[in-house]
Amino acid sequence: MPGTISIADDVWIAAGVRILRDTQIGSRVMVAANAVARGPLEQGWLYGGTPARQLKPVCAMEGETN
């Protein structure tokens, strides 16, 4: 369906974040305050900025790989 937003498990979205249509947020993603999220956000990353971009990988839990 066009214009959909999907958010996976274990996602942290800070205050003031704007999520545009057709955005897919993967698991274990953190989106920094006031970021503009659009398109696919790959799992396991911290995103920030306008538009949001990958800033650094989020630490994997014990026994997991990123």
C-alpha positions in Angstrom: 0.0 0.0 0.0 1.5 3.4 -1.0 2.3 5.9 1.8 2.8 3.3 4.5 5.1 3.5 7.5 6.4 0.3 9.1 8.3 0.2 12.4 10.0 -3.0 13.6 10.6 -4.2 17.2 13.1 -2.6 19.6 13.0 0.8 18.0 13.6 4.1 19.9 12.3 7.3 18.4 13.2 10.5 20.1 11.1 13.7 20.5 10.3 15.8 17.5 11.2 13.1 14.9 9.3 13.3 11.6 8.6 10.0 9.9 7.6 10.5 6.2 5.5 8.2 4.2 7.0 5.1 2.6 9.5 4.7 5.5 10.5 1.3 6.9 12.4 1.3 10.2 14.3 -1.9 11.0 14.7 -3.5 14.4 17.2 -2.1 17.0 17.1 1.4 15.3 17.5 4.6 17.3 16.4 7.9 15.7 17.8 11.0 17.2 15.7 14.0 18.3 14.3 16.2 15.5 15.5 13.9 12.7 13.5 13.5 9.5 13.2 9.8 8.7 12.4 8.7 5.1 12.9 5.5 3.1 14.5 2.4 4.6 16.4 2.7 7.9 18.6 -0.5 8.2 18.4 -2.4 11.4 21.0 -1.9 14.2 21.9 1.8 13.5 21.6 5.2 15.1 20.2 7.7 12.7 20.1 11.5 13.0 19.9 14.6 10.9 17.7 16.1 8.2 17.3 13.9 6.3 18.2 11.1 8.8 21.5 9.3 7.9 23.4 6.5 9.6 25.6 7.9 12.4 27.0 4.8 14.1 26.0 1.1 14.7 24.0 0.3 17.8 25.8 -2.2 20.1 24.5 -5.8 19.6 23.2 -7.6 22.6 25.3 -10.5 23.9 25.2 -13.4 21.5 23.9 -11.3 18.6 25.7 -9.9 15.6 24.9 -6.6 14.1 
